[in-house]
Amino acid sequence: MAQQLTGVFIPQCDADGNYKPVQCSGSTGYCWCVNSMGQEVAGTKSPPGKPPTNCVAAAPPKTKCEQERDSAMAKRRIGFFIPQCDADGNYKPVQCSGATRYCWCVNSLGQEVAGTKSPPGHPPTNCVAAAPPKTKCEQERDSAMAQHLTGVFIPQCDADGNYKPVQCSGSTGYCWCVNSLGQEVAGTKSPPGRPPSNCVAAGNQTCFVTEKNQCSCVFGSVLLYEYFLHES
């Protein structure tokens, strides 16, 4: 506002200092929706004389990074770490603390990659090289989260990036067992309010043939049973 230029756009903020969901230009009369960073939401601009778009309905659900960033910003504590998110709401590969000036690599969940922290004055680690390749579960989870669609199923992965034996839909409440490839095990789906099936007993296992013509079946990293195949 100190510029005092005719026609310059002045962002509108709420009582907490956040961007109001609807922003309007006093000079052009156009209105549009913005996200928590003040960036215009595509397809929401309305001309003068028309009611502004329903910005609550237009705004996609916030990602994990956006939720943590907005929560940290709302606390307004000096030295408090604020996650950095990219334009799609994902964690940026390199995260830095404004207070300590240390930088480090993170995975797709925002978790620090061990051994990547660099002190002030040192170039940050090459996070692309430091990050291990994503597993099938991680790729599908990240792809589902990037869609920002209400009700879309998001696979649940464990700390090693493998599919969790029990998968549940946040929108329907149904749960079911999956194998190591994330494929549903038939007959294991349970409706909301009922405990999920015992996925070990349900056959959530992976079997493979070894070089000794031996069939081994495992659940995760646990050997369940093995036997030798008969020669044909």
N, C-alpha and C positions, 0 to 999 in steps of 0.2 A: 504494500500500500504506500510505502515511502516514495515509490517512483512517481505517483500521481500522473500517470499517463492515461489519456483518454482512450477508452476501448480496451485497455489491458485486462486480461482475465484475472480475477481475484478468487482463489479457492475459498470455499466455505467450510469451516470447521465446526464441530460440535463442542459441547461444554468441556469434554475431556481432551480436546485438541486433535481428535481424529477427523479424517475427511468425512463430510456428510455424504451419504450414499448417492444423493442427487446433487449434481453440480450444474449451475446455470451461468450463462454469460450475460451480464447486464447490458452489453452493447449489441449483441446479436439476438438475444432472446432465446437461443437454443439451450436445451437442457440434455443431460446425459447421466448415465450411471458410472460410478467409479469403484474400483476395488479398494482394499485397505491401504494401498500405496498411492492412491490418488490417480491411478491409471484408468483411462476410459475403457468401459466394457463395450466391446464391439457390438454394433447393431442396436444400441440403446438411445441414440441421439434423436430428439424430437424437436421439430421446428417451432417457432413462436406461435402461440395460440392453441397449441395441442398439449394435452396433459402429459407430464413426463412419464417415462416408462416405470413400471413397478420394479424398482431396483432390487427389492428383496428376492423376488422370483427370478430376476435376470441374473443375479450373481451366482456363480457356481459355488458349491461347498468348498470351504477352505481346506487346503492340504495340511498334513502334519507340520510341515515347515512353517506355513503361514500362521497356523494356530499358535505355535510356540513363539514365533517372532512377534505376533501381535500381543500375546500375553506378556512377553518380556518388555515390550515397549510401553505397555499400560502401567507397569510397575514403576517406571521412571526412577530407577535406582542407579546411582553413579557406580560405574564399574560392572554393572550387570551385563552378562553376555547376551547379545541379540543375534539369533541365527540369521544367516543371509540366504535368501531364496532367489531362484531364477524366475524368468518371466512365466514359466509354467507352474510355479509354486513348489518346485523341487529344491532340495538342499543344493547349494553351490558346492562343487567338489572341494574347494578350499574355503575354510572358515577361519576368521581372524577375530581376536578380541581387541576392541578399541581401547580397553583399559591397560592390558598387559602387552599388546602388540604381538603376542604369539600367534602363529598360524598353524593349522593342521588340516589333514585330509579327513573327510567323512564319507561313510557309505550312503546308500540311498535312504537309510533310516535316520541319517544325521548323527550316527555313532562314530566316534573318533577312530581312525585307523591307527593301530599301534605303531609307534616308531616314526611317525610323520611330523611330529610337532617341531617347529623351527622357531628359534628365539628372535627378538627384534634385531634388525640389521642383517639378517640372513635371508636369502631368497627362499620362498616357500617350496615345499616338496612338490615334485611332479606327481600330482594326485592321480592322473590318468594311469601312469605306470605303477603307482603304489597300490591302486585298488585292484583286488582280484576280480576276474570276470564274473558277471552275475550268473546265478544259477537259473534254471528254467522257472522255478517258483518266483524268484525275485524279478525276472523279466516280466512274467505275467502279472504279478502284483503291481509293479510300477506302471505297466501299460494300462491296467484297469484304473489305477488312481489318477492317471493323467487324463482320462476321459471326462472326469468331473460329472458323471451321470448318476442321478439319484437311483438307488436300487441295484446298481451294477455289482456283481459279485467280485470281491477282492480276495484272492487266495491268501492264506495265512502261512508264513514261512517261519522256521525256527532260526536260532542264532547262526546256524551253519548254512542257511539258505535253502534247506530242504523243506518239502511240504510237511506241515504238521499233520499227524495221523487223522485228527478230527478237523474237518472244515465246517464252518457255519456261515450262513447268509445273514448279514445284519438287517436286511430288509424283510425277509420272510421268517427268520427265526429257526429255519430247518438246519439240521446238522447231519453229517454223513462221514463215512470213512473214505480215505483215499489210499492208493498205493504210492510207491515212490515216484511215479510219474505224474501224480496229481489226479489220476483217473478215479472216479467214484467206484467204490466196491458195491456191487449189486446187493440190495436187500438191507442196507445199513442206514438208510435215511430215517431220521426221527423228527416228528413234528415239534413245534414250539411247546415248551413246558415239560417235555420228556427228556430224560438224560440220553446223551448220544450213545451209540452202540460201542461195545468193547471192540476197538478196531484191531487189536492184536488177535483176538479170537475170531474176528470176522475175516481174517485172511489178508490183512494188510502186510504183505511180504513181497520180497523180490527174490526170484530164483534165477540162477544162471549156471551154465555148464563150464567146469574148469578144464584145464588142459589134460587132466588125468581122467577125463570122461566121467567126472563126478558132478552130480547136481547138488548145489548148495542153496539153501533158502535162508534169507536173513530178514530181520525186521530192524530197519535203521542200521546200526552197526553190530547188532546182536545176532549170532548164529542160532537159528531155530533148529534146523536139522539138515542132514546131508545124506546122500546115498549114491552108490555107483550105478551107472546106467548099464543095462545089458547090451552086449554087442548084437547088432542085427545080423 
